[in-house]
Amino acid sequence: MADYTPFAGGEEKPEFAEVTECNTAVLKSPDDFDSWEKLVRAAESLEGGGLNRNSSPQAIATVRDVYDRLLAKFPLLFGYWKKYADLEFSIAGTEAAEMVYERGVASISNSVDLWTNYCGFKVETSHDPDIIRELFERGANCVGLDFLAHPFWDKYIEFEERLEAYDKIFAILDRVVHIPMHQYARYFERFRQLAQTRPLEELLPPDTLAQFRQEVMAQPPEAVQAGAQQIKMERGELEIEREVRVRIDNFHLEIFSRTQTETTKRWTYESEIKRPYFHVNELDEPQLVNWRKYLDFEEVEGDFSRIQFLYERCLVTCAFYDEFWLRYVRWMYAQDGKEEEVRNIYQRACMCYAPISRPAIRLQYAVFEESQGRVDVARAIYEAILLLLPGHIETIISWANFERRQGGLDAAIDVYRRQIESTECDIYAKGALTAEWARLLWKVKGKPEEARQVFQKNQHWYLDSRYFWINYLQFEMDQPTSAETEPTQYARIHQVMDDIRKKSHLPPAIVKDLAHFYMVYLLERGGKDASKEYLLMDREVNGPFSVQTTNKIKLAEDGKESTTDRRLMMENGHPGVEIDEAAIRRGENPYTKYYQQQGEYNPAITGGGPATMGADVWAVGQEAIATDGTPGLSQVLQEELADKNAKNAIASASTNTNQNGYGNEIQANSKGPPVGAPTGPRVRR
């Protein structure tokens, strides 16, 4: 439909206007299920909503295209498969509808409703009992173990009743009474009644029946009192059959008891399943917990067929949850000789359900294919992920490690080099990949000096990359040393820490964490003067801003601590908000940057000035006030450090507002905000 426009003669037909509008919404938001539903309703309403073989080719093609696209996007919607099959039956007849049903049961093979409808359709449109029975058997293999499979079994029994095939009915019931399901008791009653009229040969397997007959024959006949004598009567065949039937009935009651017990155990979990079908909405946590516990239970029970079937049921309801796909493949991989089944699960998850934005299961699939010797397939998986997620760090690292395993260290480095040189990788990804490149040289090649050169030669490119600096510091700290080499290594570590504090553009919180890491190093491995450096570092990172010399130097435009001190004095202890007169004339809001620095900026209020900010700005302003009634000095300055290189990036807002006394009237020498006005940062001009 993306390439199909319902136009005729260059003009759009009026009845297609709604379809076109809905289709535009779907193309704009293909994951919005509500838009899909509206598109389907609009397509079905064409020509009065009664599409048939006499409808226009344009309307028929439109409806088919909508259903095909919807079910390619959401193949687990069994209800839409049923509606599509009914529509095809009206338009093109039996064969077309049957093809839709086949596509449906291939997409969602464990749908009781879809199989029941398909078999019912076949009963009504086919006159060959063997073909119908074959379809029912396919359905029984797919959905027969479902806890709520009784509609399907009822339809199967109803078909055999039409043919008066009571031997077939009894065989069906003999299968059903062993299955824990919701209406097991009803089927057992029917089975027990029918067993009384069926030949013995149908009631049990030949070996079990022979055993029961031998047990009856081994018992001595009952003695009959005749006067003063007891006479032993020989049992006739009817008497033997009656006693065998009694034993068979007891045997069946034991089956019923076992089925009842198994049903009761599963009811604990089945009763908690609130949504047994697929939907795009998320499941709540209790539902996910119930599925996890149910799978745990079946795995402990140890029946392969039941475990596999429960996983398939779970992955209809939880199709968008990677954890259940990964759990399924891991369980299946633990079974002997199930490599093809594992591959099938991976392919279903990757092609239909797991979004590319969460590539974890695809990366796992690549490792699986590598383990099976399909190296080209594994490589193609990595390339396909990066085609849609260029610069994805985890995928690139996995790919490089894959190439190292297959082709050696140079092949891995070549992956990193090509990605770093690529224009599709941002600077943060490149910093991370450079750190991983150095790690390979260190850990795999065993050349820490080459790794150090990679860090040193590239550090000026990645001043904003926390991944790069964290790994650089970790690399230097993890180098083995001795009493003789420790001073040299200390100098290297000290230099890295100094670069982090003075040259990098990392957020203050990250710098503080790394400084704490370094302080631990000083106490554990430092020399005689380590205590002095420790206390100096403690003052710099944990003390009040007034004693944080490095940060004040870094904040000053001219690199002088005294400049920041003067600024603090001018602003009554608060750095304030910088005002760019040209930006003010352009209508930009000087307060936007302040709230961005606080991590509390709301894009919803960018469209107006203080009057449109209202309570949102008031709440943010209040959070910027320290407990002693003054603005949060240290937090503001430290956040400003991370933004030093972007001082002129001020978000758009209006400056001609003058409500609540909060607008152009705020000046550097104002006495304070009017009553009721938001208490925000003071302005510095």
N, C-alpha and C positions, 0 to 999 in steps of 0.2 A: 504493500500500500504506500510505502514511502516513495515509490517511483510511479504510482498509479494515481491519476487524478480523474475523478468522476465527472468529466466534462463532455459535452457533445456540441459539435459545431462551434467550439471556441467559447461557449458560455456554460456556466455551471447550472445543472438542473436544480431546481428549487429543493427537491426532496433529498438531494445530496449535501445541502449546505450544512446540516447538523453533523453529518458524518465527517465532512471536511474539517469542521471546527474541532470535533472530538479527536480526530486523527492528528491534528496539529498539536493538541495538548499532550497526546501520547508520545509524539516524537520529541517534544520538549522535555517531558519527564517520563521516560520509559519504565521507571521503577514504581510509578504511582499507580497502584492497583485501581483506585477509584476512577482514574481517567480511562483505564482499560474497560471497566464495567460500563461506563457511559458510552464508549465507542461501540461495544457489542450491542447495547440496547438501541443505539442509533442505527446500526447496520441492520439489525433484525426488524426494525420498524419500516424499512424501505418497502414501498408498494403496499402499504397498509398492514405490514407485519405478517402477511401470509405468503411468504416465498414458496414457490413450487416450480415444477418443470416448465410452466408457461411464463415465468417471470422473465424480465429483461436480462440479457447476458451481463449487462453492466452491474445490475443489482446482485446477481448471483456471484459474479467474480469479486465484488466488494465484500460480501459476507464471508465468502470462503477465505479471502485474504486476511480479514480481521481475525477469524478463528485460528487460522494457521499461525499467524504471528503471536496471538495470545498464548496458544498452547505450546509454541516453541519457547516462549519466555517463561511460562508457568506450566510445565507438563504434568504437575501433580493435581491439577484441578479436575477431578473425575466428573464433577457435575457438568462442566463445559464440554467434556468429551461426549457425554450423553446427549447434550443439546445439539452438538455438532452432528452426531450420528443421526439424530431424528431429522435435522434439517436436510442432510444429504439424502435420506430416505424419501423426503418429500420432493426433492429436486431431481435426483438421478436414480433413485430406486435402491434395490436390495444390495447389490454389489458395492456401490459407493458407500453405503452406510456400514457395511461389513468392513470395508477398508479402514474407515475411521475407527471402528471398534478395535480393530487389530492394532492400529497405531496407539490407541488409548491403553490397552492392556500391556503393550510393550513399554509404555512410559510409566505406568503405575500398575505393576503386575499384581500387587497385593490389595487392590481395592475390591472389597466384597460387593459394593453397590454396582460398580462397573461390570464385574463379571456376571452378577445376577442379571443385569439388564441385557448384557450381550447374549447370554444363554437364553433368556426369555425371548429376545428378538429372533434368535436362531430357531427356536421351537416354533414360532409363528410363521416363519418365512421358508423353512426347509421341510421336506417330506422324507428325508433319509434319516432314520433313527440312529444308524451307526455314526453318521457325521455329527449329529447332535450329541450323541453320547461321548464321542471323542472330545468335543468342545467342553462338555461338562467335566470330563476327566482332567483336561488342562486346567480348568478353573479350580478343581479340587486340589490339584497339586500346588496352586498358587495361593489360594485363600482358605483352604480347608482347615488349617490350624488356628485361624483367627478366633479370638474369644467371642466375637459377635458374628460368626459365620452362619448363623441359623437361617437368614433369608436365602442364602445360596443353597444350603442343603435342602431347604423346603422346596425350592424350585426344582432341584434335581429329582427329589422324590415325587413331586407332582408330575414331572415328565414321565417317569417310569409307571406311575399309576395310570396315566392315560393309555399306556400300552399294556396295562395289566401284567406287567413283568414283575411278579412278586418275588421271584428269586433275585432279581436285580435290586429290588427295594430292600430285601433282607441283607444283601451284601453291603449296600450303602449304610444301613443302620449299624451293621457290625463294625464298620469303620468309625462311625460317628460316636458310638458309645465309649470309645477309648479316648476321645478328645476332650480335654477340659474346656468347657464352653458355657456360656450363660444359661442355655436351656438344655443342659445335658439330661435332666430328669425326664423331660417330655419325650426325648428320643429313646430313652431306655424303656419307658413304659410301652411304647409302640414296638420296640424290638422284642421285649419279653412276650408280649401277646402274640406276635407273629411267629416267634420261635416254637410255640406250642403246636403250630399247624405245618411246620416245615419238616421235610425229611431229616433224619439224624445226620445224613451225610453233609447237609448244608450248615449244620449248627456248629461244628468244630472241625479243625483239621483232622485228617485221617489218623495220624499217630495219637493225638489226644483222645479221639473217639475210641480207638482200639484199646487204649489204656483204661478208660472208664469201663468198657465192656468186660475187660479181663478182671477188673476189681469186682464187678458185680458177679461174674461167674465164679470167682474164688470164694465168695461168701456161701456158707452152707445154707440150703433151703430151710425155711421155717418148718418146725414140726407141728403136725395137726393132731389134736387129741381125738382118738376114736375109741370111746369106752375106756378100758383100762390100758389101752395101747396108744403110743405116739407114732404116727406115720409121717415120714418125710415125703413131701410132695415135690415132684420134679416141676421146675418153673418152665412155663411156656415162653415163646418168643415175645408175646405181648407183655408178659410180666417183666421180662428182661428189659425190653424197650422202655417200659414205664420207669423202672429204677434208674436206667441210664439217663432218662430225661430229667429225673429229680437231681441227679448229680450235675447234669449240664446246667440246670437252673441255678443251683448253688454256685457253680463256677461263674455264671453270668452275674450273680449278685456280688461276688467278690470283685468282678470288673467294675460294677457300679460303685462299690465302696471306694475303690482306688480312684476312680474318676472324680467322685465326690470330694475326696481328700485333696486331689490336685487342683480341682476347681476352687475350693475354699482357699487354698494357699495363694492362688493367683488373684483371687477377688480383692485381696488387700491392696494390690497395685492397680488392678483394672478399675476399681471404684474411684480411684483418684485421677484417672485420665479424663480431663474435662474437654479436651479437643483432640479427638482421634484422627482428624483429617488435616490436610495442609491449608495453611493460610499465611499471608504475608506478614501479619501482625506478630509481634514477638510473644513468646510464652513467658508466663511469670515464673519466678524462681521455684516455687513449690512443684510446678509441673516438671521442670527439668530435673529436680531432685528425685521425683518419683520415677522418671524414666531411668535415671542412673541406678536406683535401687532395684528396679524391676530387672534390668540387664544383669546386675550382680546376682540376683536370685536365680535367673535362668542359667547363668554360667556355672553356678554352683551345682545346679541340678544335672548339668552335663549332657543334655540331649542336643546333639548338633542341629537337627532340623528345627527344633523349637527355638534354639538360640538364634539361628540365622533368620528365622521368620520374625522374631521379635525385633531384631536389628532393622529389618526391612520396614516393619511397622513404625518403629521409632524414627526412621529417617524420612518418613512421609511427614510426620508432625514436626520434626526438628531438622528439616532439610537445610536450613540456613545456619546451622550450628556446627562449626568445624569440629568441635570436640567429639561429636558422635560419629562423624565420618572417620576421624583418626582412630577412635576407639574400635570401630568396626574393622578397619583394615589391619589393625594390630592384632585383634582377636583372630581374624581369618588367617593372617600370616603365621600364627602359632599352630595352625592345623597343617598336617602333612599333605603335600601335593596340591595346595590350593593357590598356586601362584597366579593362575589365570583369573580366579575369582578376585584375588587382591587387585590385580590390574583393572578389572572391570569396575570395582568399587572406586578406585582412584579416578578413572576416566569419567564416571558418572558425576562424582563430586566436582571435578575440575571443569567439566564442560557445561554443567547445568546449574549448579547450586552455589558453590563457593565463589564469591566475587573475587575479581582479580586484585582488588584493593587489600585482600587478605591472602597473600600468596603462600602461607605456611604449608598448606596441604599440597600445593604444586611442587614446592621444594622437596617435600617428603616423597612425592611421586618420582621426582628426578633421581633421588637417591635409590629408590626401589628399582627403577629401570637400570641404573648403573650396576646394581647388585646382580641383575639378571643378564648382564653382558650387553645390554642395548645402549651402548655409549652414545650413539648418534641421537637416539630418542631423548636421552637425558639432556644432552647439549641443546637440543631443540626446545625443550621445556624452559631452560634458563633464558634462551634468546626470546622466546615468546613472552615471558613475563616482562622482560626489559623493554620489549616493543611497546607494551601498554603502560609500564611503570618505569620510565627511564630514570636512571639515577637511584633506583631502590637499593639501599646499602646492603641489606641482608642478602638479597638475591645476587648481587655482584660478588660479595664475599663467598657465598656458597659456590658460585660458578668458578671463581678463582681457585678455590680449594679442590673442586672437581677436576679442573685442568691440571692442577699440581699432581693429583693422584694418577691421572692418565698420562700426562706428558712431561712432568717434572716441574721444577721451580721456575724455569724461564717461561713456561706456558702460563703459569699463574700470574707472574709479573706482567706478561703481555696483556692479560685481561685488565689488570689494574691500570696499566699505561693507557690502553685504548679508552677506558672509561674516563680517566682523568682528563685526557685530551678532548673528550667529546664535549660538544656544546650543550648537550641535553642534561648534563649533571650540574647541579648548583654547587656553590662554593662550599657548602656544609658537607655535601656528599663527597666532594673531592678531598676535603680535609680528613674525613674518616677513611677514605680509600688510601690516602697517603700513609696514614698511621698503620693500616693493615699491611701495606707494602713493606714498611719498615719492620713490622712484626715477622713477616715471612723471612726477611734477611736475617733477623735475629734468631728466631726459633727454629727455622727449617735449615737455612744455610749455615747457621752458626757463626755469623759475622756481625757482632754487635757494633763494630766501628762503622761498617757500611750502613747499618740501620741508623746510627747516630747522625751520619752525614745526610741521610734522607730527611730526618727531622730538622736538622739545622738549616739545610738549604731551602726548605719549604716553609719555615715557620712564619716568615713575613707575609705569605699568601693567606694564611689561615688564622689570622688574629681573632676571628669570631667563632672558630670551631672548637667547641668544648671537647668533642671526641678526640681531636688532634692533641690538645694540650693535656688532657687526662692521660692519654696513652703515652705521651712523651714523658711526663713526670713518672708514670708507673714504670716505663722502660728504664729510666736512669736509676730508680730506687731498687729495681729487681736485679741489677747487675751484681754478680758475685764479687766480693772484695776480701781483702785481708788487712792486717794491721798496717802493712806498708802502702797498700793502694787506697785505703779508705780516705785519706785527705784529698787525693785526686778526684775520687768519685764524689766526695762531698762538694767540691768546687763545682762539678758539673750539675749536681742536683740543685745547689744554691742558685746557679745561674738560670736554670729552668724556672725555678720558683720566682726569681726576680723578674724574668721576662713575663711570666703570667701576671704578676701584680702590676708591672709598670707599662708593659707594651700591649698585652692582649686586650681584646674588647669583650671579654667574658662578663656575664652578669655578676654583680657583686656576691650573690649567694654562692655561685660556683667557685669564685676565687676564695671565698671564706672557707668552703669545704676543703679545697685543695691545700689551703694554708694550714688547716688543722691536721691534714695528712702529713704535711711537712714537719709540723711541730712534734708529732709523734716520732718521726724519724730523728729529730734532734735529740729527744730524750733517750731514745733506744740506741742510737748509733753515733751521736755527736761527740765532739772532743771536749776539751776543757772549757772552752768558751761557749759551748752550746747553750748553757743555761741563760747567758746574757741574750743570745739571739732569740731564744725561746720567749723570754719575757718581752723583748722588743716586738716580736711577731704577735704575741698575745695582745699587746697594747694596740697594734695596728689593726688587727682584724676583729677583736672583741671589745675594745675600748670605745668610749663615746667619740663622736665624729670630731670633736675639737682636738683630739690627740692623734687622729689618723693622718699622719703627715703625708704618706704616699698617696692616699686618695685625694687629699686637698691639692697636692701638686698636679695630680692627673686631671682634676676638674678645672683648674685654672687655665685660661686661654694662653697665658704667657709662661706656664709651667712653674709659677712661683707660689709657694705656700701663703705668702703674705697677701696675694691677690684674693684668694679665697677667704682669708681671715677678714679682710676689709669688706668683702661682700656680705659676710655673716653679720658684721657690725652694722652695716647700712640697712640690712633687712631685719634687724631686731632678732637675729639668731636664726632666720629662715632664708633660704636661698631665693625664694619667690619664683615667679614665672617670667621668663624672658619674653620681651615684646619686640616684634619686628614691625616697625612703622609701615613698611611697604605691605606686609602681610595684612595689617589692620585695614589698610585702604582697599585691599582686595576682598575684604569681607571674611577673613579667616579668624577663627576663634583662638585666643591665646591660652585658653584653659584646657583645650583638648589634650595637649601634650602632657600636661601635669597629671591628668587622670590616666592617660596611657601608661605613664611611668609608674603609677600606683597599681597597675594591673586591674583597674576597675572601670575602664572606659567602655561605655555602651554605645555601639554604632547607631542604635535607634535614635539617639538624641543629637546626631551630627547635623541634622537639617536645620537647626535653629540656634539662637543665642541663649542667653541665660533664661529668658522667659519660657522657652520650650523645654529647658532642662528640668526645672521644677524640683520635685522631691528626689529625683535620681541624683542630681548634683548635690543636693543638701545631704543625702545619705553618704555620698562619697566624701564630701567635705568634712562631715563629722568623723568619718573613719580616719581622716588625716590628722585629727587632733590628738595629741598625746595626753596622757593621764593628767599632766600638770597644767593643761589648758593651752599649751603651745603646740603649733603644728609638729608633725612627726619629722623632726629635723634629719636624723641620720638616715631614715628610710628614703626620704626624698632625694638627698644628695647621692646616696649610693645607687639608687635607680637611675639618676641622671648620668652617673659615670658610664653605665652601659649604653647610654644613648648619645654620648658626646658627639659622635660623628654624624648624627642625624638631627642636629639642633634646628635646622630650618624646615624640617618636615612637620608642618602644623596643619591639622585637619581643618576642613571647611566648616565655617559657621558664621552666623550673622553677628555683626558688632553694633548695629544701630538700635539695639533693644535698650529699653530704659525702664523696664518694669521692676517692681520691688526694689527700686534703688540699686539695681545690680546690672551695670552695663557700662556705658561711656563715662559715667560719673565716678567710677573707681579709678583712683589715681594713686601714685606712689606715696603721696603725703596725705591720703585720706585718713580721717580719724577712726574709721571702722564702718562696718556694714550697718545699714539701718535695721531696725527691729524686724525680725521675720525673714531677713535675707539670708541666703546660704552663706555659711562661713567657709570659704574656700581659700586657696593660697593667695598671698598678697602679690601685687604686681610690681615688677621692677622695670623701669624705663631707662 
